[in-house]
Amino acid sequence: MTASPMLPFDDRGFAYGDGVFETVLLRDGEPILWDYHRARLRRGCEVLGIPMPSDAALEATWHTADPGERLPQQEVLKIVLTRGSGGRGYAPPLTPFPRLLSHRMPFTPNFSRWSEGIHVCICDLRLAQQPRLAGIKHLNRLENVLARREWQREDIAEGLLADQQNNVVEATSMNVFWQQDGAFWTPPLTQCGVAGTLREALLSHKLIAVAPLPLSELCRIERLWVGNSVQGIWPVVALVTHDGQVQKRWTRPTSDVLQAAGHRLLGFAA
Amino acid sequence: MTASPMLPFDDRGFAYGDGVFETVLLRDGEPILWDYHRARLRRGCEVLGIPMPSDAALEATWHTADPGERLPQQEVLKIVLTRGSGGRGYAPPLTPFPRLLSHRMPFTPNFSRWSEGIHVCICDLRLAQQPRLAGIKHLNRLENVLARREWQREDIAEGLLADQQNNVVEATSMNVFWQQDGAFWTPPLTQCGVAGTLREALLSHKLIAVAPLPLSELCRIERLWVGNSVQGIWPVVALVTHDGQVQKRWTRPTSDVLQAAGHRLLGFAA
């Protein structure tokens, strides 16, 4: 675990959420799916007009351990890149000096969620549609916070988020995957949502494809999962109300092809 | 000018924009329109579920000068209230310890904009509609930053922002007011936008009323202004393209009733 850095009040990441972040799984000190994280960071920098840090600066965020230090097997590395300080109000400085901050914490996956599956609810909040910001992992995450505040029950592991047309987009901190007609699918993220790196990796390996998922179809799909590049893939075994009443059950697959593929990409033992 | 405070990396205001802020005009060390600022802060706290600070804690943000210190006549006080640190990812802590930070800077209004008026453009960005967050001054302000990045010309003072139905909502850091049929109007802010305290004060004094303003009607209105509680009210004398070409001119009123009323509320000399 690294010491938590401090930042100044006038940092634009703090003032306006003017920046992007990545949450990266480290195994034995090396980042997993790094090419995907770097690609999303680059897209975020392009969208916001923030200069992309050098590879050396990014690599320094995980090359911080003493050579002799015994690393925890798995850690989570959080990298935050902001436009830095300055500018006049919302107007950014013409030549920004971005601020790159990072923090590393030990991490253990939640194995019981892998094997037993989870319960999810459908959040009341509907995601706003902003194509200019869709897909990137920017620092404006109040919708996710408000959605995650909708329930406190420990037996609800995630909440599904739909847009204002009632199409499922994602979960509060994970992407959504489902099985229908023998294939695996994930919703489009052109209007809202965060394009997770595990989702991108599954897409580029052609293990999943993009299709819309109306809320009204949710109870008719064969199987449902949520997942991200840190926690792996959780099969959803029940859709429940905010107070835990079961609305739909899915049986836990004996052979979970999607989870196995995702965990292979993340280097988790099968 | 107070020293700029520091905050920790794990502050949720930095991580997610999980907080609200106020930008308050101080005159001789006392806040102007404070009741309106406090009311908006309280609404923001209710929406986000953050405990409202005590009046004593809020008053301490401007009672920071030495008794013998000669204050600049006008200052701007920025107050930021975040949910503090903690929680598990987006899930907030059940008992948050909010963080209240503030910073004071000398301020002089832009007198030439008061008297000569300004040019505005129409931003290409369309505001996303999120009724859960509309009106409050939360820390998720990337849309304002992206909109303000659309032009660099010094002769364009503000940019008008419309929603996805092409209704004018606000300017990047100000509210919008217009005159039609002898009355003064401001757009509704139920789907997006920030409910400025000057706008609230003008509404509660019945000097303005709420009405929609489609972009298609903009060139037909009699007069247009933008304003906020720090800068006062700027009459708009021209609508221009991003590269400065004039699309519509309004004549500067010889007697500006709305500006006079607004500046009286702000204590600016007529």
Contacts between the chains, C-beta under 8 A, distances in Angstrom:
chain1	res1	chain2	res2	distance
A	4	B	8	5.5
A	4	B	9	4.8
A	4	B	10	5.7
A	5	B	8	7.8
A	5	B	9	4.7
A	6	B	6	4.6
A	6	B	7	6.8
A	6	B	8	5.8
A	6	B	9	6.9
A	7	B	6	6.8
A	7	B	7	6.2
A	7	B	8	8.0
A	7	B	9	6.5
A	7	B	14	6.5
A	8	B	4	5.5
A	8	B	5	7.8
A	8	B	6	5.9
A	8	B	7	8.0
A	9	B	4	4.8
A	9	B	5	4.7
A	9	B	6	6.9
A	9	B	7	6.5
A	9	B	80	7.3
A	9	B	101	5.8
A	9	B	103	5.7
A	10	B	4	5.7
A	10	B	103	7.6
A	11	B	14	7.4
A	12	B	145	7.6
A	13	B	14	5.9
A	14	B	7	6.5
A	14	B	11	7.4
A	14	B	13	5.9
A	14	B	14	4.7
A	14	B	80	7.5
A	14	B	139	7.5
A	15	B	21	7.7
A	15	B	80	7.8
A	15	B	139	7.3
A	15	B	141	7.6
A	16	B	17	7.7
A	16	B	139	6.9
A	16	B	140	7.9
A	16	B	141	3.9
A	16	B	142	6.5
A	16	B	144	7.0
A	16	B	145	5.4
A	17	B	16	7.7
A	17	B	17	3.8
A	17	B	139	5.9
A	17	B	140	5.2
A	17	B	141	6.4
A	17	B	142	5.5
A	18	B	141	7.6
A	18	B	142	6.4
A	18	B	145	5.2
A	21	B	15	7.7
A	48	B	142	7.4
A	48	B	145	7.6
A	48	B	146	7.3
A	49	B	149	6.0
A	80	B	9	7.3
A	80	B	14	7.5
A	80	B	15	7.8
A	89	B	148	7.4
A	89	B	173	5.4
A	90	B	141	6.7
A	90	B	144	4.5
A	90	B	145	5.0
A	90	B	147	7.5
A	90	B	148	4.0
A	90	B	172	5.5
A	90	B	173	5.7
A	91	B	148	4.8
A	91	B	149	7.5
A	92	B	145	6.4
A	92	B	148	7.4
A	92	B	149	6.0
A	94	B	152	7.3
A	101	B	9	5.8
A	103	B	9	5.7
A	103	B	10	7.6
A	125	B	132	6.1
A	128	B	128	3.6
A	128	B	129	5.8
A	128	B	130	3.8
A	128	B	133	8.0
A	128	B	192	7.9
A	129	B	128	5.8
A	129	B	129	7.5
A	129	B	164	7.2
A	130	B	128	3.8
A	130	B	143	6.9
A	132	B	125	6.1
A	132	B	143	7.8
A	132	B	146	6.1
A	133	B	128	8.0
A	133	B	142	6.2
A	133	B	143	7.6
A	133	B	146	7.8
A	138	B	142	5.8
A	139	B	14	7.5
A	139	B	15	7.3
A	139	B	16	6.9
A	139	B	17	5.9
A	139	B	142	7.6
A	140	B	16	7.9
A	140	B	17	5.2
A	140	B	140	3.7
A	140	B	141	7.5
A	140	B	142	4.8
A	141	B	15	7.6
A	141	B	16	3.9
A	141	B	17	6.3
A	141	B	18	7.5
A	141	B	90	6.7
A	141	B	140	7.4
A	142	B	16	6.5
A	142	B	17	5.5
A	142	B	18	6.4
A	142	B	48	7.4
A	142	B	133	6.2
A	142	B	138	5.8
A	142	B	139	7.6
A	142	B	140	4.7
A	143	B	130	6.9
A	143	B	132	7.8
A	143	B	133	7.6
A	144	B	16	7.0
A	144	B	90	4.5
A	145	B	12	7.5
A	145	B	16	5.4
A	145	B	18	5.2
A	145	B	48	7.6
A	145	B	83	8.0
A	145	B	90	5.0
A	145	B	92	6.4
A	146	B	48	7.3
A	146	B	132	6.1
A	146	B	133	7.8
A	147	B	90	7.5
A	148	B	89	7.5
A	148	B	90	4.0
A	148	B	91	4.8
A	148	B	92	7.4
A	149	B	49	6.0
A	149	B	91	7.5
A	149	B	92	6.0
A	152	B	94	7.3
A	164	B	129	7.2
A	172	B	90	5.5
A	173	B	89	5.5
A	173	B	90	5.7
A	192	B	128	7.9
